[in-house]
Amino acid sequence: MVSSSHEAMHRIFQEDPGIFTRTFERLGIPFPDAVAVSFPPTDLTEIKPLERRLDTLLQFDTADGRSYLLAVEAQGKKDTEKHSSWAYYMSYLYAKYRMPPLLLVVCQDEATSQWADRPFHIGIAGWQTLTVRPLVLGPGKVPVITDPAAAAEDIPLAAFAAITHSKNRQADIILKALSHALRTTDAETADLFKELTELGLGTTPAAQIWRDLMAIPTHFFRSETAEKVRDEGRVEGRVEGRVKDIVMLLGLRGVEVTDTVRERVAEASDEATLDLWFRRALTVDRAEDIFADPAD
């Protein structure tokens, strides 16, 4: 039976696919940023009555016109049968979609992580016909996030880190940082990652710590005082994110962004203005044209 912890470990990638590239960039293994992400079917069953199903399957389309598949598997313990399953998944995905498949295995304990983080060879001594080399995220690779401000900057990663480090001796500090971060975001996002974190912690002692932290009345998240405190950080974060989006979008479209344009966008603080510039960045041929007077 699939556990709630297993479910949460890969569902976070469904909620925020970008967590994949952000995390591996920190580890010094850069992958191209995606301009689009889609969700192909996870059912890899053939005509024969043998069911094979991935946890999560994502398709990343990059700015240079290339695409690749990311199969995410949550692994709770060592299981030698998984090697043949993973080999099947990768071969099947390549044969069906004709694009490079990557296998990402996420683990909550270091022993399983180290077991999975080894290439698996199919063949005979001296001649390997097929090698499966997973990307692995476990406690040794996922950052420990204990600073509430850092957690608020990337809540999906903070939630994933909290789940991954559920057995860490600093679990209470990690979870407190995440709980504070959730108070800086909107109620819908807070509820989603509150639930995913609880599912991911499963039956570990950290689960009780999380339940105690979440025992704070939920009206706090919606009270007038909390809303004012939250809005200050939330607006600042949205503005900063919109500035980055405008510059990135222009660059992805091949529009040259001068230092003057970059500085003017960075100095803006009005959300409505930045939203207008973002919409214009979708179509302009010159970066300067995003600042055009509406009367013109």
Secondary structure, DSSP 8 states (H G I E B T S, - for coil): ---HHHHHHHHHHHH-TTHHHHHHHHTT-----EEEEE----B---SSS---B-SEEEEEEETTS-EEEEEEEEE-S--THHHHHHHHHHHHHHHHH-S-EEEEEEESSHHHHHHHSS-EEEEETTEEEEEE--EEE-TTTS-----HHHHHH-HHHHHHHHHHTTTSTTHHHHHHHHHHHHTTS-HHHHHHHHHHHHHHHTTSHHHHHHHHHTTS-GGGGTSHHHHHHHHHHHHHHHHHHHHHHHHHHHHHTT----HHHHHHHHH---HHHHHHHHHHHTT-SSGGGGG--TT-
